[in-house]
Amino acid sequence: MGVKNGPSPEWLQQQLRAVGLRPISALVDITNFFTMDRARPLHVFDADKIKGALIVRDAHKGEKLDALNDKSYELAPGMVVIADDNGVQSLAGVVGGVATSCDENTVNVLLEAALWDAANIARTGRDLQINSDARYRFERGVDPKAVISGLDAAAQMIVELCGGQVSAAVIAGAEPDNARNYTLRTDRCKTLGGIDLSIAQQSKILMDLGFIVVAKDGALQVTTPSWRHDVMGEADLVEEILRIHGFDNIPPVSVPMADTVPAPGVNDNQRRVLRARRALAAQGLLESVTWSFVKESEAKVFGGGADNLKLVNPISTDMSDMRPTPLPGLLAALQNNFNRGIRLDGLFEIGPAFLSPAPDGQQTRAAWVRSPAPQRHWQGNQSADVMTVKADVVAILNALGQNTDLPVTRDVPGYYHPGRAGAIYVGKNPIAYFGELHPEVCGLYDFKTAPVVAEIILDNLPPPTKKGNAKPLLDASVLQPVSRDFAFVVPQALSAGELVKAVKLADRNLITGVDVFDVYEGNKMAAGEKSLAISVTIQPKDKTLTDVEIENIAKAVITAAEKLGGRIR
């Protein structure tokens, strides 16, 4: 009491300006000095403006504070305040109020030094959007042992600069014990930090930083100083030692090579998708990404539409079901481009097909569509047909390292044309479908000419039978090949592919090619029969074949056809 407030000394003003603060008055400048110099926020009240006793409490809903930053704040429960009989006079640990602030007429002051809860201060400052020097320090944690010493040092400076007398301190609560004890194993600086320091060196560095260090049982028992809230374990102690010793003094060490090759970042399935995408683009197709949802009528046409694949909350009625194949989206995209005068060779997509809600009910399929309209070209107008997409399938399977010497069957889904489509199976698993779209499905998309489509079920592909896309070494024979033609009467249901496969197996070493060059199903054939004519290429390897040897191969070819129900014509 009995102080005289006025401008602070020049040395104090220079100290504050050096850290970016504006000098206000001696009393305020003293509290700002200790906030910056010792991280000890303080606040001075004009005691003559306080009515009754100051108490610390939670704010009441709707209470307001006119703060020293020239702003007014509406407080909420949970915010800690310092109040008197007139109401809130300060927002604890954040900002003081105008009503009890010190000015040039101040004579008696109340100096407040406190320890506030860091989380509460941070929450209050964030909610009110107040960024003050006091909040900055309290929310990061201040030294709990500096409350009394900071109060005494500030009171002494007030007396020295402003005069007056100091009363006895009023202390509420108790100083918390925040000391923490950790065991530092002396080899951790080497194993964790990469540098070997003696016990004496480690102890000296920690003690110079204010830690209490006791060597015991070959380790260091370390007690943290009150102001080090950031040290929370043995690793932090090692970091303190390395920081003082110098990170630049840590010797560089080469990382040892691992004994094993690390696993690749891309698995076989992902690699298969990438190769299929490149191969489809190389066929002149444009990649498209369509919705995985289709309307119910489309889902049923393409083999889906089950109740357990319907969306609970669809985006629209046209997206009510999970798609059973990517083809519906591709066909719609192709037709939309046609309607706008954009002629495309074809579109492809690699994405999921949903067959059931079970974990294994989702397949990854590569699907593509070829334009049904002839493409204008100087060599002539050409349109894609079944053979075009079959060539696509063979090219993609080759790119994926698959065996393409597989029979083609007619066991295709119902949305393919029953007589102008084919399927390739490995065992009982289908790996590819190709062919014209079924006429009824064409009507669904207003196609005047049926487009050709194809699918490869990537999940059903077996492991690659060859690595990469390199062509095998040339194995040309100097001996003249022999060609023999055969015409067989076979059952109507027998496919040409089945006959070709059987003939090739008649002699794996010498028969190098089987080509179908004629199919006859006219009125000269009996009911349920047809004629297939094939050309068989026989390539001698080591010597010229004799007539007897060639005849034996011909007999083997006929026998193979007879096992399928055929007879020589």
DRENKE-443562 format. One record per residue (C-alpha): z, x, y negated. Coordinates in steps of 0.1 Angstrom, whole numbers, padded with zeros to 4 digits, always signed. Layout:
BEGIN
ZXY;...
END
This chain:
BEGIN
+0000+0000+0000;-0005+0011-0036;-0039+0025-0031;-0066+0029-0057;-0101+0022-0045;-0131+0037-0062;-0160+0060-0055;-0154+0085-0027;-0155+0123-0033;-0189+0139-0035;-0184+0158-0003;-0178+0125+0016;-0208+0108+0000;-0230+0137+0010;-0217+0135+0046;-0226+0098+0048;-0260+0102+0032;-0268+0130+0057;-0266+0105+0085;-0284+0077+0067;-0255+0057+0053;-0251+0044+0018;-0217+0052+0001;-0199+0020-0010;-0163+0028-0019;-0136+0052-0008;-0119+0028+0016;-0152+0017+0032;-0166+0053+0033;-0135+0066+0051;-0140+0040+0079;-0177+0048+0082;-0169+0085+0083;-0146+0081+0113;-0171+0058+0130;-0198+0085+0127;-0177+0117+0130;-0154+0107+0159;-0170+0076+0174;-0139+0057+0163;-0149+0025+0145;-0123+0012+0121;-0120-0017+0096;-0100-0022+0064;-0088-0056+0052;-0076-0063+0017;-0041-0073+0026;-0036-0095-0005;-0065-0117+0006;-0050-0124+0041;-0031-0157+0044;-0004-0155+0070;-0006-0132+0100;-0038-0118+0116;-0043-0128+0152;-0070-0120+0178;-0085-0150+0195;-0116-0167+0208;-0138-0183+0182;-0138-0221+0180;-0170-0240+0183;-0187-0244+0149;-0166-0218+0131;-0186-0197+0106;-0182-0162+0092;-0198-0149+0060;-0203-0113+0071;-0205-0080+0051;-0242-0078+0058;-0248-0107+0035;-0255-0131+0063;-0236-0162+0076;-0231-0167+0113;-0221-0198+0133;-0198-0186+0161;-0193-0199+0196;-0165-0199+0222;-0163-0166+0240;-0168-0145+0209;-0136-0126+0199;-0125-0128+0163;-0097-0117+0140;-0084-0147+0121;-0057-0157+0097;-0045-0191+0085;-0077-0196+0065;-0099-0190+0096;-0121-0162+0109;-0120-0130+0088;-0138-0105+0111;-0160-0106+0142;-0141-0082+0164;-0159-0049+0170;-0191-0061+0154;-0189-0069+0117;-0162-0077+0090;-0160-0107+0067;-0166-0110+0030;-0134-0130+0023;-0110-0101+0031;-0132-0072+0021;-0120-0044-0001;-0133-0040-0037;-0123-0021-0069;-0093-0043-0073;-0078-0037-0039;-0042-0024-0039;-0028-0031-0005;-0049-0026+0027;-0045-0033+0064;-0062-0007+0085;-0073-0019+0120;-0081+0003+0150;-0088-0014+0183;-0103-0011+0217;-0126-0040+0225;-0143-0051+0258;-0177-0034+0259;-0194-0063+0277;-0180-0089+0253;-0191-0069+0222;-0226-0064+0236;-0230-0101+0244;-0217-0112+0210;-0240-0088+0191;-0270-0099+0212;-0263-0136+0208;-0260-0133+0170;-0286-0105+0167;-0262-0082+0148;-0269-0044+0151;-0240-0026+0136;-0226+0010+0140;-0194-0005+0154;-0212-0026+0180;-0234+0004+0190;-0203+0024+0199;-0180-0003+0213;-0207-0016+0237;-0213+0019+0251;-0175+0026+0254;-0152+0045+0230;-0124+0069+0239;-0093+0047+0246;-0070+0075+0238;-0084+0078+0202;-0071+0045+0190;-0037+0058+0177;-0050+0093+0167;-0079+0077+0148;-0056+0053+0131;-0033+0081+0119;-0062+0104+0108;-0078+0076+0088;-0045+0066+0072;-0039+0102+0062;-0073+0104+0045;-0067+0072+0027;-0035+0086+0012;-0053+0118+0003;-0082+0101-0015;-0068+0068-0027;-0031+0075-0029;-0004+0050-0018;+0021+0049+0010;+0017+0043+0047;+0038+0018+0066;+0048+0019+0103;+0020+0011+0127;+0020-0022+0145;+0008-0017+0181;-0002-0046+0204;-0011-0041+0241;-0011-0008+0260;-0036+0020+0263;-0056+0016+0295;-0057+0044+0321;-0093+0051+0327;-0090+0085+0343;-0111+0090+0374;-0106+0116+0401;-0135+0131+0421;-0138+0158+0447;-0166+0183+0440;-0177+0203+0470;-0185+0238+0458;-0217+0240+0477;-0232+0209+0461;-0245+0228+0431;-0268+0246+0455;-0277+0219+0479;-0281+0192+0452;-0290+0212+0421;-0308+0242+0436;-0286+0269+0420;-0257+0289+0435;-0227+0292+0412;-0193+0306+0420;-0162+0284+0420;-0149+0302+0389;-0182+0295+0370;-0182+0258+0380;-0145+0254+0370;-0150+0271+0336;-0179+0249+0327;-0161+0217+0336;-0129+0227+0319;-0148+0237+0287;-0161+0201+0287;-0126+0187+0288;-0123+0180+0326;-0091+0188+0344;-0100+0210+0374;-0077+0220+0403;-0090+0241+0432;-0078+0227+0465;-0089+0233+0501;-0121+0250+0492;-0132+0222+0468;-0125+0212+0432;-0104+0182+0424;-0118+0170+0390;-0102+0145+0366;-0126+0131+0340;-0116+0131+0303;-0109+0097+0287;-0141+0098+0266;-0165+0105+0295;-0173+0069+0307;-0207+0081+0321;-0193+0104+0348;-0191+0083+0379;-0192+0106+0409;-0198+0140+0424;-0235+0140+0415;-0226+0135+0378;-0203+0165+0379;-0232+0187+0394;-0254+0174+0366;-0228+0185+0340;-0226+0220+0354;-0264+0223+0356;-0268+0210+0320;-0245+0237+0306;-0258+0264+0328;-0293+0255+0319;-0320+0236+0338;-0344+0264+0330;-0323+0288+0350;-0329+0268+0382;-0352+0290+0403;-0385+0273+0413;-0389+0266+0451;-0421+0256+0468;-0420+0224+0488;-0424+0232+0525;-0453+0218+0543;-0445+0189+0567;-0450+0196+0604;-0468+0163+0609;-0497+0147+0590;-0485+0118+0569;-0496+0083+0579;-0527+0072+0560;-0523+0048+0531;-0549+0024+0545;-0545+0009+0580;-0573+0001+0604;-0576-0035+0593;-0578-0026+0556;-0604+0001+0564;-0625-0024+0583;-0625-0048+0554;-0636-0021+0530;-0664-0010+0552;-0676-0046+0558;-0676-0052+0520;-0698-0021+0514;-0721-0030+0542;-0726-0066+0530;-0733-0054+0495;-0758-0029+0509;-0777-0059+0524;-0784-0072+0489;-0756-0098+0488;-0733-0105+0459;-0696-0107+0464;-0679-0139+0455;-0642-0150+0454;-0637-0187+0460;-0607-0210+0464;-0589-0211+0497;-0585-0249+0492;-0612-0275+0500;-0614-0312+0500;-0606-0331+0532;-0642-0341+0540;-0654-0305+0538;-0624-0292+0559;-0633-0317+0587;-0670-0308+0587;-0662-0272+0591;-0637-0277+0619;-0604-0281+0600;-0587-0311+0583;-0556-0310+0605;-0525-0327+0590;-0504-0295+0593;-0530-0277+0570;-0528-0302+0542;-0512-0291+0509;-0480-0309+0499;-0488-0306+0462;-0525-0300+0458;-0541-0289+0425;-0565-0318+0427;-0579-0342+0453;-0609-0318+0458;-0584-0290+0469;-0563-0309+0494;-0567-0288+0526;-0566-0251+0536;-0602-0239+0544;-0611-0233+0580;-0638-0208+0569;-0650-0193+0536;-0684-0209+0539;-0676-0242+0520;-0668-0223+0488;-0699-0200+0492;-0722-0230+0497;-0709-0248+0467;-0712-0216+0446;-0748-0211+0458;-0757-0247+0450;-0741-0246+0415;-0762-0215+0407;-0794-0233+0419;-0785-0263+0397;-0784-0240+0367;-0816-0223+0375;-0801-0191+0388;-0819-0179+0420;-0797-0157+0442;-0806-0139+0474;-0772-0146+0488;-0734-0145+0484;-0706-0131+0506;-0669-0133+0507;-0642-0116+0528;-0611-0137+0529;-0587-0158+0550;-0597-0187+0573;-0568-0210+0582;-0568-0225+0617;-0531-0234+0621;-0498-0230+0603;-0486-0205+0630;-0482-0168+0621;-0513-0160+0640;-0532-0190+0627;-0549-0171+0599;-0580-0150+0604;-0598-0126+0581;-0635-0135+0581;-0666-0120+0564;-0689-0149+0556;-0722-0150+0538;-0750-0174+0529;-0787-0167+0523;-0807-0187+0498;-0829-0213+0514;-0855-0210+0486;-0883-0185+0490;-0879-0154+0468;-0909-0147+0446;-0923-0112+0452;-0956-0094+0448;-0958-0090+0485;-0956-0127+0490;-0930-0155+0489;-0904-0149+0517;-0874-0170+0527;-0845-0160+0548;-0843-0173+0583;-0822-0170+0614;-0835-0135+0621;-0825-0124+0586;-0789-0132+0591;-0790-0118+0627;-0802-0085+0612;-0773-0087+0587;-0748-0092+0616;-0762-0062+0635;-0761-0041+0604;-0725-0050+0596;-0713-0045+0632;-0731-0011+0632;-0713-0001+0600;-0680-0011+0616;-0687+0011+0646;-0692-0018+0670;-0714-0021+0700;-0744-0043+0690;-0760-0044+0725;-0743-0077+0733;-0758-0110+0745;-0763-0138+0720;-0752-0173+0731;-0755-0207+0716;-0718-0215+0717;-0715-0220+0680;-0693-0243+0658;-0706-0277+0650;-0716-0270+0615;-0744-0247+0627;-0779-0260+0638;-0776-0266+0675;-0810-0250+0683;-0813-0224+0655;-0780-0205+0657;-0763-0179+0678;-0730-0164+0686;-0718-0130+0698;-0687-0129+0720;-0666-0100+0734;-0651-0115+0765;-0639-0149+0754;-0634-0139+0718;-0661-0148+0693;-0668-0120+0669;-0699-0134+0650;-0718-0166+0643;-0751-0168+0626;-0779-0194+0621;-0791-0223+0600;-0767-0248+0586;-0766-0281+0604;-0788-0308+0587;-0758-0332+0582;-0739-0304+0564;-0769-0297+0542;-0768-0332+0530;-0732-0327+0519;-0743-0300+0494;-0777-0316+0485;-0798-0287+0500;-0834-0297+0505;-0840-0267+0528;-0813-0255+0551;-0797-0222+0541;-0789-0196+0567;-0752-0185+0571;-0732-0161+0591;-0696-0151+0598;-0679-0121+0614;-0643-0126+0625;-0629-0092+0616;-0596-0098+0634;-0614-0103+0667;-0634-0071+0666;-0624-0045+0693;-0616-0009+0684;-0647+0010+0672;-0668+0024+0699;-0683+0051+0676;-0670+0070+0646;-0688+0067+0613;-0724+0056+0608;-0741+0089+0619;-0771+0085+0642;-0769+0100+0676;-0788+0132+0684;-0824+0128+0693;-0828+0127+0730;-0866+0125+0733;-0882+0131+0767;-0915+0150+0771;-0924+0127+0800;-0946+0096+0795;-0927+0063+0795;-0939+0036+0819;-0941-0001+0809;-0942-0030+0833;-0945-0067+0824;-0927-0095+0843;-0929-0133+0840;-0900-0152+0855;-0894-0189+0860;-0858-0195+0851;-0835-0225+0846;-0839-0242+0812;-0803-0234+0803;-0806-0197+0809;-0809-0177+0776;-0832-0148+0771;-0803-0126+0762;-0787-0132+0796;-0819-0122+0814;-0824-0091+0792;-0788-0079+0799;-0792-0084+0836;-0825-0065+0837;-0810-0036+0817;-0782-0032+0843;-0808-0030+0871;-0811+0007+0863;-0789+0020+0835;-0805+0055+0835;-0842+0048+0836;-0847+0014+0819;-0845+0021+0782;-0859-0011+0768;-0864-0048+0776;-0883-0070+0752;-0890-0107+0755;-0927-0113+0744;-0933-0149+0757;-0915-0181+0763;-0933-0211+0778;-0918-0246+0782;-0950-0267+0785;-0959-0295+0808;-0970-0271+0835;-0934-0262+0842;-0912-0283+0864;-0884-0303+0848;-0854-0281+0839;-0874-0249+0841;-0891-0225+0816;-0910-0192+0818;-0897-0160+0802;-0920-0130+0800;-0905-0096+0794;-0917-0060+0790;-0896-0034+0807;-0898+0003+0795;-0890+0029+0821;-0884+0064+0807;-0884+0093+0832;-0858+0120+0824;-0863+0150+0846;-0895+0144+0865;-0925+0122+0866;-0918+0091+0887;-0937+0084+0918;-0953+0050+0925;-0926+0043+0951;-0898+0050+0926;-0914+0028+0900;-0918+0001+0926;-0882+0003+0935;-0872-0002+0899;-0895-0032+0897;-0878-0047+0928;-0844-0041+0912;-0856-0060+0881;-0868-0089+0902;-0835-0090+0922;-0815-0091+0889;-0835-0121+0878;-0831-0139+0911;-0793-0136+0909;-0796-0157+0877;-0816-0183+0895;-0851-0170+0884;-0882-0162+0905;-0912-0141+0898;-0940-0162+0884;
END
